[in-house]
């Protein structure tokens, strides 16, 4: 089953792209992409359910399906499915139907590259896959071909390509470290690196990790390497922004976490964890500052992505059963929630014909359903209960308060409050502030179609469910990953017991937990 | 246990080649004419190719001959040619408003080399069997990275940015040949291919930039802030 799921995830988008190239017709491309994304989502679900704890290798071990990779692919597949539905409505509003086949070819290829990256068993090939995601998505960001879009695309490819060469250098350093143990030629895989780590020189491991963290951190959007992110997220079409934010950033986080596991095996805990915590905190700080003073509606969402990737980094940095579980749960919730937010932003942008929040007024009176969904999403993304992000942020904070990152947890809590106030204040103005100036009233309003509203429901409902009920199977899956990342050194009885108690404690917190 | 055993003569050959490519990076940093960048970049790639072949011969890694050949074809010939075509189409000959004078960037570049040497020496201190060539390779690798970033930071022309990226990659490639000559060939092939794709993408984007923004200078890209 697992093998079939993997072949579906890689094969179907590839076949769809070929068909679209052979028969470039708008409606065909649209439907084909929709069907592909639906099947990919089911395949990803099957994959997560059937992946054993130690992982399975395919194609002569070039591909690895392990619980962590499968989880990230599931997050990506969810976003791909939701944004494919949304595209059916949104891309029609651009009035460029003849360019739709090109859009869907690139869109499916973008999804394909994101699915492939976490499957790569060789760190070097993983680097190439991440680089490919950049190349493909640049053209999606620049798709609307306005000067701003081209500018965003250019900045995106320059900053990310330059940043990611650091990760390549880091990869070489890791390989070099391995040659002292394994001989000058060996097959570098994540597992081989983890096994060789205890014998590697610590200074090489640290140098390599620093380079990798900054390199992939550029792609993840950790501050201060985040500068491409608000531009690219705000100028691409809304479904592309959702994919960038909900799927791509997680795929780049995979690299950081896998190298973190290598360092943990070498008994290097303090330094890499503190570094992740530091980058996470700085990201939260930068995001908070820019969210409070933001004017562009999609840039607001983009800075919120910086914030949430910072929180995920904090989760992995805090480590332990709570930190890792919280970070992985946060990935899923963020993928759902950020898709919802970008869909809402796209609808508002198209309805009012502007990206500026100053000119969006009385949104709720014009479009009650879409507005209500978007507002619920805004409440959710600031981490308010009863939505999923509350559960994951709460768990990460718990990890912070019980571990090495007490100061960061306190700062995180304070910044989350600032972001809550700043973010919802923008929504208060857009929804309830009366339109005074004439240009605010003169906006031409176009109503979103059913295609634009349906994916918002599909994102919000699971988000609510995950806020109230954390499935036990998911928790166990996270603990499997946690054991891989933290390494055997810390896996003593007390930690395991702590984890089990934590699971019980958490479920008592969630009202609808199964007995 | 390391794949690098060379006599003093061979060691000095590697050192000369590594230092020559670092010097060419400085030529790129100090020059204002886009054509000079391209020639320096091509020459640098050829030197790296010679280095690969030399290491392949001395250390008995026959696959490095293939890498050397591909380096000459792709990095030494095809990429400079593609970039030259783009430059001709744009009718831009030189960097018009550099942020720093070439002399100042040269000084900064020299400071970068000193910093790299310090890092490399410290790293080598903790390693078993660290020879002078390894320190040199690490120094050149790190300083070409810093010089590449410097070029990205102080230049505005789109082509200079692309060349800055290529210098970043050349530095890594050079270091890889000396530090880990046994690295599986698959990786190096894929990276070469990846470079080619990136340059083609840049070509397309440069055309968009000309069409929509009307300029290929990053100074004009200032609509998106905050």
Interface residues (C-beta under 8 A of the other chain):
Chain A: X122 X124 X125 X128 X131 X132 X135 X138 X139 X142 X145 X146 X147 X148 X150 X151 X152 X153 X154 X155 X157 X158 X161 X162 X165 X166 X168 X169 X172 X175 X176 X179 X180 X181 X183 X184 X185 X186 X187 X188 X201 X202 X203 X204 X207 X230 X231 X234 X235 X290 X293 X294 X295 X296 X299
Chain B: X1 X2 X3 X4 X122 X123 X126 X127 X128 X141 X145 X148 X149 X152 X158 X161 X164 X165 X168 X169 X172 X175 X176 X179 X180 X181 X182 X183 X184 X187 X190 X191 X194 X197 X198 X201 X202 X204 X205 X208 X209 X212 X213 X218 X221 X223 X224 X226
